[in-house]
Amino acid sequence: MSAGLSGEELLAWNDTTFVRWMELVKRHPEILRLSCDVYGVGDINGLLHHIVAAELRYAQRLFGEVETAYEDIPADVAGMEAAHVGMLKRVRELFADATFDWEQAVSFQTRSMGSLRASRRTVLNHTLLHGIRHYAQMAMLVRQGGIAPGWPMDYLFMGVMGRE
């Protein structure tokens, strides 16, 4: 057994977190209009869009596809759900490919940092953890806006079997 998280475990945490946020947004659509200064997005809708756009685009890079233009990813709930599902599909397919070389370096163009080069493993981990950081920022803003997300977000709670 490895002491660290597997890609599958990170993917599950990422997906569970996304699904919970979408459930909350559907119950409280006013969340999307809350002000957000993270990454200059303007509001929570912009931050959610940033999360799923990055996920999809990095998964496409790993998959060897030309990434979808950021502005071509719809910034509504249905579009963001579709982008997230697109990431899940690609990453799961790569996990199923025993010949996929996670150590191979890839070069890619970013929106804010220019051209970069990293191993596929690094890109995968960024793909799956990038949103987790932003969801934490979003949780604070949403609580300040008067809405409690209402679930524990730490990874610990992915494996908690109950209370002693």
Steps between C-alpha positions, in 0.01 A plus 500: 500500500618847416477763771415774251178558314453319171380680191169318533459628859580857396255471212228377737564791741494747212176356363326477838592860574377622160171309532436645847564853375265451206229371737547810717492734200177341378341555844643854529562643151567838662841360595611544142466878527705537819806718453832319461842659457685169447687497167308812393186302414252744655249258651457140614365403157828620351702299751300182432550556129873548554519172696322286240667669205844428647400140579373433150789672323767317703323165449490571126873575506568170677279323249694653210212711377496865408343667799165674473533877498421638844228725364336206317423323829151615604497684834155376602427204730433256214816605317711473812358154575580393143857627529548313829359178352732543201796516738381192693458297182848579371680446829321170566595382153866589565489315835374193314793510253781295657741623231448872566834655601430734791867607517513629141542876482247710312516862391194722509393861484329647807279807519701673773850346518591459134651181361581228756638147502416238763456126541158358431487399869548864601233612255260233632552607860449863407183407311355324804621731779465843337125510561528379859697814588247723330204320660648588840520864398145481371375346826624799695334746262172309500495486882567875509205536262276333757478146361669210678610226258410246770742215440857425610733562206828355628628181340478328839123480460531298178609204715332556834288198585321651797561636844650295784 
